[in-house]
Amino acid sequence: MRLDGEAAREVLADTWERWARRCSRLSAEEWATPTRCEDWDVAALLAHVCPDPAMFARLAEAVVDPPAAVTDAAVLLRRFNAPDGVANTNAGSLAEQARSDAAALTPEAAARRFAESARTLRATAVPANTVIAYPYVGSTTLAVITETALMEATVHLLDLAAAVGGVEPSPQALAATRDLLISVPDATAAVEVLAGRAAPERAVPAIR
């Protein structure tokens, strides 16, 4: 079942704390280990997924009047991952940005950013239905942003685990990520693929 805003916030905070604990133990060799994300080592993966605690201070400036243009995380991901969506059109620049940002990041700094972001997320009392301006779609809710962030943090935590081990997502994070991702493809295509009636290419991958 998809998590609501408050539940997703708690599971996301826990996931960021798992990142923080594993980052604090990364060796220099692990930091440079290749991941299954093409052209990214662990350092670049961290540079891509590591949250910036300063984003919470900017939250008030992003609030806009309702209604939100997008109110479902699956719809947001569907738009981003369309052939002409930002996940495809900007893939090269995002990958290069992560590799560039990795040069200024350390395991200790990444651990601090994850831990501080988790603490701030738990302490932030902004309602999940708050509408904020958001690139490419105009506006969305904090609930959508939180659910999407949880998915990304969970998928990439599995990437980290596959590269260096020593960490795993919570059952709640895995279930929430599964349920969001299965909501992204066309429903008929997803059912037929899962039932073995159609080739996986009809519905997967759901995201880039």
Rosetta blueprint (number, residue, H / E / L):
1 M L
2 R L
3 L L
4 D L
5 G H
6 E H
7 A H
8 A H
9 R H
10 E H
11 V H
12 L H
13 A H
14 D H
15 T H
16 W H
17 E H
18 R H
19 W H
20 A H
21 R H
22 R H
23 C H
24 S L
25 R L
26 L L
27 S L
28 A H
29 E H
30 E H
31 W H
32 A L
33 T L
34 P E
35 T L
36 R L
37 C L
38 E L
39 D L
40 W L
41 D E
42 V H
43 A H
44 A H
45 L H
46 L H
47 A H
48 H H
49 V H
50 C L
51 P L
52 D L
53 P H
54 A H
55 M H
56 F H
57 A L
58 R L
59 L H
60 A H
61 E H
62 A H
63 V E
64 V L
65 D L
66 P L
67 P L
68 A L
69 A L
70 V E
71 T L
72 D L
73 A H
74 A H
75 V H
76 L H
77 L H
78 R H
79 R H
80 F H
81 N L
82 A L
83 P L
84 D L
85 G L
86 V H
87 A H
88 N H
89 T H
90 N L
91 A H
92 G H
93 S H
94 L H
95 A H
96 E H
97 Q H
98 A H
99 R H
100 S H
101 D H
102 A H
103 A L
104 A L
105 L L
106 T L
107 P H
108 E H
109 A H
110 A H
111 A H
112 R H
113 R H
114 F H
115 A H
116 E H
117 S H
118 A H
119 R H
120 T H
121 L H
122 R H
123 A H
124 T L
125 A L
126 V L
127 P L
128 A L
129 N L
130 T L
131 V E
132 I E
133 A E
134 Y E
135 P L
136 Y L
137 V L
138 G E
139 S E
140 T E
141 T E
142 L H
143 A H
144 V H
145 I H
146 T H
147 E H
148 T H
149 A H
150 L H
151 M H
152 E H
153 A H
154 T H
155 V H
156 H H
157 L H
158 L H
159 D H
160 L H
161 A H
162 A H
163 A H
164 V H
165 G L
166 G L
167 V L
168 E L
169 P L
170 S L
171 P H
172 Q H
173 A H
174 L H
175 A H
176 A H
177 T H
178 R H
179 D H
180 L H
181 L H
182 I L
183 S L
184 V L
185 P L
186 D L
187 A H
188 T H
189 A H
190 A H
191 V H
192 E H
193 V H
194 L H
195 A L
196 G L
197 R L
198 A L
199 A L
200 P H
201 E H
202 R H
203 A L
204 V L
205 P L
206 A L
207 I L
208 R L
